[in-house]
């Protein structure tokens, strides 16, 4: 894993993002970030200020935020939710058994708790999560993960194929067949998700506005 000292956060970033949204004429925006564990709130204030800056320009723009787990700090989550995004997205990424290998600095239960607390505190804000297939998970483990997400009332789900980004990263254990992705999509809808995007090329922001508008 590569390490380095991040540059100071740009205090005018929120306004710059809002200006970009206006220039591009966007009606649905997905806001995410690199990991900023160096900041006391994990970057929560930047998410909140960006939401607020976009809202100041146009109240009708729909905003989805893809956030980290803030290391379990619920006050950081609260700061983001108070700004009223339309969707709070936090990817769980993989099954619980593979967490120590795939996400050694994260925690499966902590991620579930973040989604649970978001829905409990701000039930009108939709929650969303996603995970990858092809890392060695079993069918039963995938269903358990989906059930865990529904257990915390997660609304939207994305499922995609893991691809090895470079040779020193985890290898692909299996390429999932299109019909398997289709099966998980159907299962997810039966479980009660409002929308499920499942396919080899699906990522967190895949057809995000369509998922939201088709809920």
RAFENWO-V851608 format. One record per backbone hydrogen bond with DSSP energy under -1.0 kcal/mol. CO is the residue of the C=O (numbers start at 1). NH is the residue of the N-H. Records with the same first field share a line. If there is no record, write none. Layout:
CO = NH  NH
This chain:
10 = 13
12 = 16
13 = 17
14 = 18
15 = 19
16 = 20
17 = 21
18 = 22
19 = 23
20 = 24
21 = 26
27 = 62
29 = 64
31 = 66
36 = 39
39 = 42
41 = 44
43 = 47
44 = 48
45 = 49
46 = 50
47 = 51
48 = 52
49 = 53
50 = 54
51 = 55
52 = 56
54 = 58
62 = 29
63 = 86  87
64 = 31
65 = 89
69 = 72
70 = 73
73 = 77
74 = 78
75 = 79
76 = 80
77 = 81
78 = 82
81 = 84
86 = 126
87 = 65
88 = 128
89 = 67
92 = 94
93 = 132
96 = 99
98 = 102
99 = 103
103 = 106
107 = 111
108 = 112
109 = 113
110 = 114
111 = 115
112 = 116
113 = 117
114 = 118
115 = 119
116 = 120
117 = 121
118 = 122
122 = 125
126 = 88
127 = 155  156
128 = 90
129 = 158
130 = 93
131 = 160
133 = 162
134 = 173  174
138 = 142
139 = 143
140 = 144
141 = 145
142 = 146
143 = 147
144 = 148
145 = 149
146 = 150
147 = 151
149 = 154
150 = 153
155 = 194  195
156 = 129
157 = 197
158 = 131
159 = 199
160 = 133
166 = 169
177 = 180  181
178 = 182
179 = 183
180 = 184
181 = 185
182 = 186
183 = 187
184 = 188
185 = 189
186 = 190
187 = 191
188 = 193
195 = 157
197 = 159
199 = 202
200 = 161
203 = 206
205 = 208
207 = 211
208 = 212
209 = 213
210 = 214
212 = 215
